[in-house]
Amino acid sequence: MSSQASDAPLPGAPAPDGPPAAAASTSAGDALERTLTEVEREIRELRKITNEQRMDLNSQIAILEVRAQELREAIARDPSPWQTVQLARHPERPKIGDYIGALARDFVELHGDRMHRDDPAIVAGLGWIDMPAGGAGTAAALIGHAKGRDTRENIARNFAMPNPEGYRKAVRVMKLAEKLRCPVVTLIDTPGAYPGKEAEERGQSEAIARALLEMARLRTPIVAVITGEGGSGGALAIGIGDAVLMLEHAVYSVISPEGCAAILWRDGTRSREAAAALRITAPDLAGFGIIDEIIPEPAGGAHANRGAAVNAVAGAVRRHLGLLLDRPIEALLEARYEKFRRIGRVREMEVPEAPAGHTASPVAPGS
């Protein structure tokens, strides 16, 4: 377990002076974001003047770009929950191909679910992972969501929102890995499963439930990594692992902040407020025991230095695989079962007896 999780308070327990500090941090982050927006607006205006009036304003633009980069790095050092959501969604964050390239060699992608079609929103295949410090390497199944780098590629990948056949393909490759006695690595980055009518007709909920069931009892080690957006059941469907890792500025939630705001308050503009209430950031989830380790990101976020980010993920995956491969499979399955049974467990606290003639105060929520 990451040291960042070990000293975390119980879920629901207020931290000392928590609300004022959190409010101050969010306020400071919002101020930086407003300043960044203003600087970026000035850059656009100066570029427009340069193009339309043929004036040389490149020196002023360069100064503002340096300032903008400083602001982005300041925001990434201590982002608010909503700013973390924006970092997790940044279009320049590493994609699954980057992670597979850093983690495995001789990767062979497998296609199709043998029932309907191939789903390009899920990449799945086999590759060879070299272990650190000269340890013996291992063949492994690598499975994850595929986001595009531009609109054309995102459309081709259905914006990383899998249909049922995507999850069935994932399960097919996982079962193949089990048969070959290979570990499984999943890379999670999706806004959620595709919610279209056709997906529901083909059994979207059953496909997700089947993936959860098969991963819970898969007789091979599993390492899951949330690299960007971990949205709803579409993310959880490939998120059952013996080790669940998460990049520092990734998010993991049962619903998007926009969806939460629309349901709770019928106001999608309150997504910033919803992001804070949902507790979807890596430190929150480590405190709840939902993830096992936070992988640090480079200054400014994973998009600022993609090479460093993918190498950090590859190193963490190799380290956890090295530990898991040495464990007996029965012990591994038992620990996996217990790991997910613990989620949501609460601790009851004894309430001291009230003095005679007094009524005990009710226990505060979350205690």
N, C-alpha and C positions, 0 to 999 in steps of 0.2 A: 504494500500500500504506500502511496506517495506520502512523504512527510507533510505535504500540504493538507492532507486529509486527516492526519492523526490527531491534531489538536483542535479540530473543528468542533463547534458546539453541536448539541443534539438538534435535529431538525425542529424548527418551531421555537427553540429557546432563544430569547433575545440576547444579543451580544451587549456587553457594557457600552452604554451610550450609543448603541447601534443606529437607531433611526436618525439622530441628528448628524452623525458622521456620514451615514450613507447619503443623506440629503445633501450635505455639503459637497461630497464627492461628485454626486450627480450634477449639482449646480455648476461646479467647476468644469466638469466635462462638457456640459451643455454650452458654457461660455466659450470654451475652446472650439467647439463645433461651429458655433455662430461666427467666431472670428475666421475660421477656416473657410466657411461659406462665403464670407465677404471678400477674403483674399482671392479665392478662386473666381469670384465675379469680376474683380478688378483685372485679373489676368485675362479673362475672356474679352473684356472691353478693350484692353490695350492691344490684344492680338487683332481685334476687329479694326481698330484704328490703323494699326500697322498695315493690314491688308487693303483697307479701303482708301486710306489717305497717303499711302506710301511713306509713312513716317517711320524712322528707325527708333523703336522703343524697346529694343531687345535687352538693353542693360537693365531697364526698369522691370521688365518681365522676368529676367533672370533673378533679380533680387526678391521679387514676390514669390517665385517658384521655390527658392530656398526657404523663405518664410513658411510657405504652405507645407513643405516637407517636414519642417520642424514641428509644425502644429500637428501633422498626422502622427508623427512619432510620439509626441506628448500625449495625444489621445490614446494611442495604442499602449502606452505605459500604464495607464490607469483608466480604462474605458468604463463608461456606464454600461448597464446591461443592454440598452438599445444600441449603443455604439459597438458593443461586442457582436450584436446581431449583424450590423453593417460590415464589420470586419470578416465575420464568418461567410458573408455572402459576396465578398469582394471578387469581382470577375477575374482578377489576376492571381488569385490563390492557386497553389499547385492543384493539378487534376490527377485523376487516378493513374494515368499513363506516367506521370512524373514519379509517383510513389512506387509503382511497379518497376520502373527503370532503375531506381535507386536500391530497391529491396531485393530483386530477383534477376537472374539471368536465364536466357533460353526460355523465355515465357511463350507459351502456346495458348492462344485464346480458343475456347470452345464455344460453340454456338447452338442455340435452339433448346427448347424444353421437351422435344419429342412428342408434343401434343398439338401445338398451334403454330408457333413461329419463333424467330429469334427476337429478343428485345434489346435494342441498342442502349437502353438506359442502364443496363447491368452488364459489366464486363466480368467474365469469369474464365479461369484457365489454370494451367499448371506451370510452375517455374521452379528454378533451383535457387535456394537461399543459402548463401555462404554464412557460416557462423563466425563471430568475432574471435580473436586471439587464436586463430588456427584451428578452431574446433571443427568437428565434422559437419559438413553442410547437410541440407535436407531438401528433398522435393516437397513442394507445398502447393496447396490450392490458394489462389488469390482471387478475391471476389469483391466487387465494389460498384458504387454508383458512378456513372460517367456524365460529368457536366461538360459543356462546350466552352470554348474560349470566345466565341462570337455568336451572334444571333443565328446564323446559318447552321453552325454546328449544334447549338442548343436545340434548335428545331429538330435536327436529325436525331438527337439523343433524347427527345421529349423532355428537355429541361431536367434530366436526371430523375424523372418521376416514372418508376417502373409500372408496367402492367403485370397481371398475374403470371404471364409467361416468363417475365424477368425473374420473379422469385422462384418459379419452378425450375428455371435454368440454374439458379444459384443452388437450390437443394440438390439437383442432379450432380453438380460438380462437387458439392460437399460429400455426398454419398460415395462418389468415385474416390475422393481423398480418403475417406474412411476405409474403403476396400483396399486401397494402396498403402494404407497406414501412413498417410501424410498429414501434417497439421494443416489447419485452415487459417488464413488471414483475411479479415474483411475490412474494407475501407468505406466509411459511411459519409456521404455528402449529398443529401437530397432534401428538397422542401417537403417531400412526402410522397406516398404512393399516388399514382395517377387516379383522380376521382371521377373519370368519365363513365358514362352509361355503359359503354362496351366493356370496360374493365370490370364493372360490377356484374355484368351478365356472364362474364367468363370466370367469375369466382374470385374476385380480388381478396375478400376477407378470408376465404378458405385458404388461398395461397399463402397469405401472411401467417395465418394460424399454423399451417403445415410447416412453414419455415421455422417458426418458433419451437414447435414440437420436435422437429428433427435436430435442430441445433442443441436443444436441451439434453438430448440423449445421444448425440453423435460421439462415437467412440474414438475420438482423436482430439488432440489439443486445438483450442480455438483462441486466437487473439483478435479482438475487434478494436478498431481505431476510428474515433469520430474526428474527421479532418476538417470539416466545415459546418454545414447545416446538418443537424440530426433531427429531421422533422417527422414527428408522429410515428404511426405504425410502419410507414415506409422505411424509416431508419431502424426501428427496433427489430424488424423482420430479419435483419442480418446482424443484430447487435448482441446476441447471446454469446458470451465468451468466457473462458476461464480467466482471462485478463481483458479488461475493458479500459482502453487508453483514450485520451482526449487532448487535442491540441489546445494550447492556452486560450486562444480566441475563437474556439469553436463553440457551438451551442447544441443543446440536446433537450428536446421538449416534446410533450404529447400533442402540442398544437403550436402554430406560429403565433407571434404576438398580435398580428393583424386579425387572425381568426379568433383569438381569445377576446380581443377588444370588441369585435363585431358580435360575438355571442353574449358576453357578459353585459356590455354597455350599449350594444347596438350602435357603436361608434368606432369605426376603424381608425379614426385619427388618434385614438387613445392607445395606440400600439406601444408607444414609449413607456407608458404606465404599466401596460400588460407585461412587457419584457421584464420589468423590475419585479412584478408580483409573481411571475412564473418560476423564478429562481433557476434559470436555464444555463448559467455560465459554468465553466469548469470548476472554479472554487466552490460554488454552491453544490454541484453534483458530487465532488470529492467529499464534501462535508456530510452529505447524505449517504455516502457509501455506495453510490451508484456506479462511479468509475473508480479505477484503481490507481491511476497515475495521470498527472498533468504533464504533457510534453511542452517545454518552453518554446516560444516562437522567437524569431529574430526581432531586433528592434524595429518597430513600425508594423509588425505583423508578418505572417507567412508570405504575403504577396511582395513584401519589400525585399526578400532574399529567398527565393524559392529553393535554391540549392541547399541552403542551410536548413530550411524547414523539412525538406524531404529526407535529408540525411539524419536529422534528429528523429524523425518517425522511424526510419529504417533501423537505426541503432536501438531504439526502444523495443521494436518488434523482435529483433534478433535476441536481445537480452531476455525478454519474457519467454520466447520460444525455447531458449536454452534451458530455462528453469522448468518449463512445462514438459518438455520431452523426456526428462528424467523421472517423471512421476508415474507410478503404476496407473493404468487406465481406470481401475475401479475407484481408486482414491481421487482421481481427477473428476470423475463423474459425480461422486458424492460431494466434493467441494463445490463444484459448479451448481449443483442443486441447492446446496445450503446458501451459497452466495446470493442467489436470486430470491430465495425464501426470506432472507433477512431484509430485503428492501421493503420499506414501509413499516417495519417493526417499531413499536413505541415502547418506551420504558415507563412503567408506572412508578410514581413517587409516593411515599408514605406521607399522609397528612397528619401532623401532630394533633393530639386530642385537645379540644378547646377547654379552657378552665370552666369550672362550674358557673352556670348562669350566662355563658357566652356561646355564641354560635360560630362554628368554624367557617372561615371564608371559603368560598368555592375555589377550586384549583384553577389557576389561569390557563387559558388555552395554550397548548404546546408544551405544558409541563409534564 
